[in-house]
Structure formats: structure tokens, C-alpha cells
Amino acid sequence: MTFDNIVSKVATRLNLTSAATLVRIGEEVNERYREVASSIGLGPTVRGTATATTVVGTRTLTFDCQKIWSVYDADNDPPTMVWEETFELLRERGESSGTPQYYAIQLMGASTVTILLHPEPDAVNVLTADVERTLSDLAGEQEPAFSHDFHDILVRGAMADELYKMEKYDLSGAQEEKFEKRLSELRLFIAKSAYLEIYQGKRSRNRGTLDYRAS
């Protein structure tokens, strides 16, 4: 469903017609959209990549995104990973220059993430990050960034908000329950796989660990 379809469906089901009401429903749909996309297990709906170019002599690097999952040099095959460590550890490592091998999250803003690199870059390189993209509000013919079969989640959420505003708390609660149920089903839909084996410690990181005792 498109954004306009979702707004229209909510308005029709609740017999709402005024222009001001349609604008409000649109705002509620986008609030629910962000809630869905940012909830646990919904990372794949906003997953993407971002690039940033290092500056010689500058340890910080900023990516346009809301969260970073991994950083690597995509010019190599296979990509050369830049391993994540804690900010405190990298700060304690002191000054050195070379090709960045480690990074730490320094600052997370509204739509950017700044990382601290170690060692300090001694050349200009483009680094790539697997990220969670910053979503824009839906409008017009745009569709939510998750499976079409689950777009009714936003209908349920916006209906719950409108019914609550009407002080129809029982009906609002019923729609909220359906919203949560469908959201859980969407999480399962994204997570399930026929063959993928996931267990704790599967991806051992023997290489890429800093020697804490090194000077």
C-alpha cells in the first residue's frame, strides 16, 4: 500500500473526512512507520551502506546514517575490515599514523554517526559502512520499506491513535493489540530462514583484537 492508500483506509474505516484530520492521520502513520522501522528485529528494513573519505591527520570520520554495524575498505577483495573497539580503548592507544585498523563510535547524532579511527590516517581512503539508513517521512505514492503483506501494521497503529483521541479506549486498545501482533509476525517473517544457523560466538574474532599491553 502507498502512503495515500494507508491514510485513506484509516479515514474510511473511522468515517473521517476533514482535511485537517487527514493531515493528522498522515502524521500518525509516519510516527508508526518510524516506530516499526526502528524496533528490535527490523534492521533489514533500513539497512544500507554509506561511504566517507578519510582526512590525513584526522582521526574522526562521519557517516550519514543513524547506526553503524561495520566498517571496511571495499576497494579490496575481499574487503579489509576495520575492527570495532571501545572508544576508551582507542583513546588510550595514543598517537600513531598509518592505515586505520580499528574504529570506535564517538558520537551518534540525529542523522550522522562519527567514529574515531586508529591509527590516524596517513593517506586519503574511502571507507564503507554497513548502516541503518535515516528514514524520510512517507508521502503520496511512496510505500513503506517492508513487505507489502504487512503494510496493514500502519493502518492498525494509526487507527489506535485516532480511536484514543476519540476517547474510545477499548477500541483503541484492540487495534493496538493487533498492531503489536502484526509487528511480531513481521519480525518473525524477517528473521526466519530455511538453512541459516545462528549461535552465540559463531563469528570468532581471533584476528583484529588489540594487544592491550602494547605501548
TORKE-196195 format. One record per residue (C-alpha): y, x, z. Coordinates in steps of 0.05 Angstrom, whole numbers, always signed. Each point is the difference from the previous one (the first is absolute). Layout:
# residues N
<node><yy>Y</yy><xx>X</xx><zz>Z</zz></node>
...
***
This chain:
# residues 215
<node><yy>+0</yy><xx>+0</xx><zz>+0</zz></node>
<node><yy>+71</yy><xx>+22</xx><zz>-13</zz></node>
<node><yy>+54</yy><xx>+0</xx><zz>+53</zz></node>
<node><yy>+30</yy><xx>-63</xx><zz>-31</zz></node>
<node><yy>-69</yy><xx>-34</xx><zz>+1</zz></node>
<node><yy>-10</yy><xx>+16</xx><zz>+73</zz></node>
<node><yy>+69</yy><xx>-26</xx><zz>+20</zz></node>
<node><yy>-10</yy><xx>-63</xx><zz>-41</zz></node>
<node><yy>-69</yy><xx>-13</xx><zz>+30</zz></node>
<node><yy>+27</yy><xx>+5</xx><zz>+71</zz></node>
<node><yy>+59</yy><xx>-45</xx><zz>-15</zz></node>
<node><yy>-44</yy><xx>-52</xx><zz>-35</zz></node>
<node><yy>-51</yy><xx>-3</xx><zz>+56</zz></node>
<node><yy>+55</yy><xx>-10</xx><zz>+52</zz></node>
<node><yy>+42</yy><xx>-46</xx><zz>-44</zz></node>
<node><yy>+61</yy><xx>+46</xx><zz>+2</zz></node>
<node><yy>+49</yy><xx>+1</xx><zz>-58</zz></node>
<node><yy>+69</yy><xx>+27</xx><zz>+19</zz></node>
<node><yy>+24</yy><xx>+66</xx><zz>-30</zz></node>
<node><yy>+14</yy><xx>+29</xx><zz>+69</zz></node>
<node><yy>-70</yy><xx>-16</xx><zz>+22</zz></node>
<node><yy>-30</yy><xx>+33</xx><zz>-61</zz></node>
<node><yy>+39</yy><xx>+63</xx><zz>+15</zz></node>
<node><yy>-24</yy><xx>-1</xx><zz>+72</zz></node>
<node><yy>-73</yy><xx>-9</xx><zz>-22</zz></node>
<node><yy>+9</yy><xx>+59</xx><zz>-47</zz></node>
<node><yy>+23</yy><xx>+43</xx><zz>+58</zz></node>
<node><yy>-60</yy><xx>-22</xx><zz>+42</zz></node>
<node><yy>-47</yy><xx>+16</xx><zz>-57</zz></node>
<node><yy>+28</yy><xx>+71</xx><zz>-5</zz></node>
<node><yy>-4</yy><xx>+9</xx><zz>+75</zz></node>
<node><yy>-73</yy><xx>-20</xx><zz>-2</zz></node>
<node><yy>-11</yy><xx>+44</xx><zz>-60</zz></node>
<node><yy>+24</yy><xx>+61</xx><zz>+39</zz></node>
<node><yy>-42</yy><xx>-21</xx><zz>+60</zz></node>
<node><yy>-62</yy><xx>-3</xx><zz>-43</zz></node>
<node><yy>+12</yy><xx>+64</xx><zz>-38</zz></node>
<node><yy>+16</yy><xx>+40</xx><zz>+62</zz></node>
<node><yy>-57</yy><xx>-26</xx><zz>+43</zz></node>
<node><yy>-62</yy><xx>+40</xx><zz>+18</zz></node>
<node><yy>-49</yy><xx>+8</xx><zz>-57</zz></node>
<node><yy>+48</yy><xx>-20</xx><zz>-54</zz></node>
<node><yy>+21</yy><xx>+71</xx><zz>-19</zz></node>
<node><yy>-30</yy><xx>-3</xx><zz>-70</zz></node>
<node><yy>+49</yy><xx>-56</xx><zz>-19</zz></node>
<node><yy>+59</yy><xx>+49</xx><zz>+7</zz></node>
<node><yy>-34</yy><xx>+66</xx><zz>-16</zz></node>
<node><yy>+32</yy><xx>+45</xx><zz>-51</zz></node>
<node><yy>+24</yy><xx>+71</xx><zz>-11</zz></node>
<node><yy>+68</yy><xx>+34</xx><zz>+8</zz></node>
<node><yy>+24</yy><xx>+69</xx><zz>-19</zz></node>
<node><yy>+53</yy><xx>+46</xx><zz>+29</zz></node>
<node><yy>+23</yy><xx>+70</xx><zz>-19</zz></node>
<node><yy>+3</yy><xx>+56</xx><zz>+51</zz></node>
<node><yy>+63</yy><xx>+41</xx><zz>+10</zz></node>
<node><yy>-5</yy><xx>+74</xx><zz>+11</zz></node>
<node><yy>+17</yy><xx>+16</xx><zz>+73</zz></node>
<node><yy>-4</yy><xx>-72</xx><zz>+23</zz></node>
<node><yy>-59</yy><xx>-23</xx><zz>+42</zz></node>
<node><yy>+14</yy><xx>-75</xx><zz>-5</zz></node>
<node><yy>-19</yy><xx>-45</xx><zz>-58</zz></node>
<node><yy>+15</yy><xx>-75</xx><zz>-7</zz></node>
<node><yy>-43</yy><xx>-51</xx><zz>-37</zz></node>
<node><yy>+21</yy><xx>-70</xx><zz>-20</zz></node>
<node><yy>-52</yy><xx>-43</xx><zz>+36</zz></node>
<node><yy>-14</yy><xx>-32</xx><zz>+67</zz></node>
<node><yy>-62</yy><xx>+40</xx><zz>+19</zz></node>
<node><yy>-35</yy><xx>+64</xx><zz>-24</zz></node>
<node><yy>-76</yy><xx>+6</xx><zz>+0</zz></node>
<node><yy>-9</yy><xx>+68</xx><zz>-32</zz></node>
<node><yy>+40</yy><xx>+55</xx><zz>-36</zz></node>
<node><yy>-25</yy><xx>+45</xx><zz>-55</zz></node>
<node><yy>+18</yy><xx>+42</xx><zz>-61</zz></node>
<node><yy>-23</yy><xx>-42</xx><zz>-58</zz></node>
<node><yy>+12</yy><xx>+55</xx><zz>-51</zz></node>
<node><yy>-65</yy><xx>+33</xx><zz>+21</zz></node>
<node><yy>-70</yy><xx>-25</xx><zz>-17</zz></node>
<node><yy>-26</yy><xx>-20</xx><zz>+49</zz></node>
<node><yy>+66</yy><xx>-13</xx><zz>+36</zz></node>
<node><yy>+19</yy><xx>+50</xx><zz>+54</zz></node>
<node><yy>+5</yy><xx>-38</xx><zz>+66</zz></node>
<node><yy>+57</yy><xx>+11</xx><zz>+49</zz></node>
<node><yy>-33</yy><xx>-13</xx><zz>+66</zz></node>
<node><yy>+32</yy><xx>-44</xx><zz>+54</zz></node>
<node><yy>+14</yy><xx>+27</xx><zz>+69</zz></node>
<node><yy>+44</yy><xx>-22</xx><zz>+58</zz></node>
<node><yy>+75</yy><xx>+10</xx><zz>-3</zz></node>
<node><yy>-1</yy><xx>+40</xx><zz>+65</zz></node>
<node><yy>-53</yy><xx>+48</xx><zz>-25</zz></node>
<node><yy>+38</yy><xx>+16</xx><zz>-64</zz></node>
<node><yy>+65</yy><xx>+9</xx><zz>+37</zz></node>
<node><yy>-34</yy><xx>+50</xx><zz>+46</zz></node>
<node><yy>-27</yy><xx>+40</xx><zz>-59</zz></node>
<node><yy>+68</yy><xx>+30</xx><zz>-11</zz></node>
<node><yy>+31</yy><xx>+28</xx><zz>-64</zz></node>
<node><yy>-41</yy><xx>+22</xx><zz>-60</zz></node>
<node><yy>+4</yy><xx>-12</xx><zz>-75</zz></node>
<node><yy>-50</yy><xx>-13</xx><zz>-55</zz></node>
<node><yy>-37</yy><xx>-58</xx><zz>-31</zz></node>
<node><yy>-1</yy><xx>-59</xx><zz>+48</zz></node>
<node><yy>-70</yy><xx>-10</xx><zz>+29</zz></node>
<node><yy>+16</yy><xx>-49</xx><zz>+56</zz></node>
<node><yy>+46</yy><xx>-58</xx><zz>+14</zz></node>
<node><yy>+20</yy><xx>-45</xx><zz>+57</zz></node>
<node><yy>+36</yy><xx>-66</xx><zz>+2</zz></node>
<node><yy>+71</yy><xx>+14</xx><zz>+25</zz></node>
<node><yy>+35</yy><xx>-66</xx><zz>-11</zz></node>
<node><yy>-19</yy><xx>-69</xx><zz>-24</zz></node>
<node><yy>+58</yy><xx>-43</xx><zz>-24</zz></node>
<node><yy>+6</yy><xx>-69</xx><zz>-31</zz></node>
<node><yy>-20</yy><xx>+23</xx><zz>-69</zz></node>
<node><yy>-9</yy><xx>+76</xx><zz>+4</zz></node>
<node><yy>-45</yy><xx>+48</xx><zz>+37</zz></node>
<node><yy>+21</yy><xx>+72</xx><zz>+13</zz></node>
<node><yy>-52</yy><xx>+54</xx><zz>+12</zz></node>
<node><yy>+4</yy><xx>+70</xx><zz>+29</zz></node>
<node><yy>-35</yy><xx>+54</xx><zz>-42</zz></node>
<node><yy>-33</yy><xx>+65</xx><zz>+21</zz></node>
<node><yy>+10</yy><xx>+52</xx><zz>-23</zz></node>
<node><yy>+71</yy><xx>-7</xx><zz>-26</zz></node>
<node><yy>-2</yy><xx>-8</xx><zz>-77</zz></node>
<node><yy>+16</yy><xx>+64</xx><zz>-38</zz></node>
<node><yy>-2</yy><xx>-35</xx><zz>-68</zz></node>
<node><yy>+16</yy><xx>-67</xx><zz>-31</zz></node>
<node><yy>-61</yy><xx>-45</xx><zz>-4</zz></node>
<node><yy>-13</yy><xx>-74</xx><zz>-10</zz></node>
<node><yy>-43</yy><xx>-29</xx><zz>+55</zz></node>
<node><yy>-34</yy><xx>-68</xx><zz>-6</zz></node>
<node><yy>-16</yy><xx>-47</xx><zz>+57</zz></node>
<node><yy>-47</yy><xx>-59</xx><zz>+5</zz></node>
<node><yy>+46</yy><xx>-52</xx><zz>+32</zz></node>
<node><yy>+11</yy><xx>-71</xx><zz>+20</zz></node>
<node><yy>+56</yy><xx>-25</xx><zz>-45</zz></node>
<node><yy>+61</yy><xx>-36</xx><zz>+26</zz></node>
<node><yy>-7</yy><xx>-72</xx><zz>-25</zz></node>
<node><yy>+57</yy><xx>-38</xx><zz>-33</zz></node>
<node><yy>+10</yy><xx>-74</xx><zz>+13</zz></node>
<node><yy>-36</yy><xx>-47</xx><zz>-47</zz></node>
<node><yy>+42</yy><xx>-42</xx><zz>-48</zz></node>
<node><yy>-10</yy><xx>-44</xx><zz>-60</zz></node>
<node><yy>-63</yy><xx>+14</xx><zz>-40</zz></node>
<node><yy>-22</yy><xx>+59</xx><zz>+43</zz></node>
<node><yy>-69</yy><xx>-5</xx><zz>+33</zz></node>
<node><yy>-22</yy><xx>+27</xx><zz>+68</zz></node>
<node><yy>-34</yy><xx>+68</xx><zz>-3</zz></node>
<node><yy>-68</yy><xx>-24</xx><zz>+21</zz></node>
<node><yy>-57</yy><xx>-41</xx><zz>-31</zz></node>
<node><yy>+21</yy><xx>-66</xx><zz>-31</zz></node>
<node><yy>-55</yy><xx>-37</xx><zz>+37</zz></node>
<node><yy>+36</yy><xx>+15</xx><zz>+66</zz></node>
<node><yy>+71</yy><xx>-19</xx><zz>-20</zz></node>
<node><yy>-8</yy><xx>-64</xx><zz>+40</zz></node>
<node><yy>+9</yy><xx>+43</xx><zz>+62</zz></node>
<node><yy>+75</yy><xx>+0</xx><zz>-13</zz></node>
<node><yy>-1</yy><xx>-76</xx><zz>-10</zz></node>
<node><yy>-33</yy><xx>-8</xx><zz>+68</zz></node>
<node><yy>+48</yy><xx>+47</xx><zz>+34</zz></node>
<node><yy>+63</yy><xx>-31</xx><zz>-28</zz></node>
<node><yy>-26</yy><xx>-70</xx><zz>+17</zz></node>
<node><yy>-12</yy><xx>+22</xx><zz>+71</zz></node>
<node><yy>+72</yy><xx>+25</xx><zz>+5</zz></node>
<node><yy>+29</yy><xx>-64</xx><zz>-30</zz></node>
<node><yy>-41</yy><xx>-46</xx><zz>+44</zz></node>
<node><yy>+20</yy><xx>+40</xx><zz>+62</zz></node>
<node><yy>+73</yy><xx>-9</xx><zz>-20</zz></node>
<node><yy>-14</yy><xx>-76</xx><zz>-5</zz></node>
<node><yy>-28</yy><xx>+5</xx><zz>+72</zz></node>
<node><yy>-68</yy><xx>-23</xx><zz>-26</zz></node>
<node><yy>-34</yy><xx>+53</xx><zz>+43</zz></node>
<node><yy>-72</yy><xx>-25</xx><zz>-6</zz></node>
<node><yy>+4</yy><xx>-2</xx><zz>-76</zz></node>
<node><yy>+35</yy><xx>+67</xx><zz>+0</zz></node>
<node><yy>-56</yy><xx>+29</xx><zz>+43</zz></node>
<node><yy>-53</yy><xx>-26</xx><zz>-46</zz></node>
<node><yy>+33</yy><xx>+34</xx><zz>-60</zz></node>
<node><yy>+8</yy><xx>+64</xx><zz>+40</zz></node>
<node><yy>-75</yy><xx>+0</xx><zz>+15</zz></node>
<node><yy>-15</yy><xx>-9</xx><zz>-74</zz></node>
<node><yy>+49</yy><xx>+57</xx><zz>-16</zz></node>
<node><yy>-36</yy><xx>+46</xx><zz>+49</zz></node>
<node><yy>-69</yy><xx>-21</xx><zz>-25</zz></node>
<node><yy>+18</yy><xx>+14</xx><zz>-73</zz></node>
<node><yy>+33</yy><xx>+66</xx><zz>+20</zz></node>
<node><yy>-65</yy><xx>+21</xx><zz>+34</zz></node>
<node><yy>-39</yy><xx>-19</xx><zz>-63</zz></node>
<node><yy>+48</yy><xx>+41</xx><zz>-43</zz></node>
<node><yy>-11</yy><xx>+61</xx><zz>+45</zz></node>
<node><yy>-75</yy><xx>-8</xx><zz>-8</zz></node>
<node><yy>+7</yy><xx>-9</xx><zz>-76</zz></node>
<node><yy>+38</yy><xx>+66</xx><zz>-4</zz></node>
<node><yy>-46</yy><xx>+38</xx><zz>+47</zz></node>
<node><yy>-68</yy><xx>-21</xx><zz>-25</zz></node>
<node><yy>-38</yy><xx>+43</xx><zz>-50</zz></node>
<node><yy>-71</yy><xx>+2</xx><zz>-27</zz></node>
<node><yy>-13</yy><xx>+74</xx><zz>+12</zz></node>
<node><yy>+56</yy><xx>+34</xx><zz>+38</zz></node>
<node><yy>-24</yy><xx>+33</xx><zz>+64</zz></node>
<node><yy>+53</yy><xx>+8</xx><zz>+54</zz></node>
<node><yy>-12</yy><xx>+33</xx><zz>+67</zz></node>
<node><yy>+42</yy><xx>+39</xx><zz>+50</zz></node>
<node><yy>+5</yy><xx>+74</xx><zz>-15</zz></node>
<node><yy>-26</yy><xx>-6</xx><zz>-72</zz></node>
<node><yy>+58</yy><xx>+40</xx><zz>-28</zz></node>
<node><yy>-5</yy><xx>+64</xx><zz>+40</zz></node>
<node><yy>+60</yy><xx>+45</xx><zz>-5</zz></node>
<node><yy>-27</yy><xx>+68</xx><zz>+15</zz></node>
<node><yy>+49</yy><xx>+33</xx><zz>-47</zz></node>
<node><yy>+73</yy><xx>-13</xx><zz>+7</zz></node>
<node><yy>+1</yy><xx>+4</xx><zz>+76</zz></node>
<node><yy>+55</yy><xx>+45</xx><zz>+29</zz></node>
<node><yy>-20</yy><xx>+57</xx><zz>+43</zz></node>
<node><yy>+39</yy><xx>-19</xx><zz>+62</zz></node>
<node><yy>-4</yy><xx>+70</xx><zz>+28</zz></node>
<node><yy>+31</yy><xx>+33</xx><zz>-62</zz></node>
<node><yy>+70</yy><xx>+26</xx><zz>+8</zz></node>
***
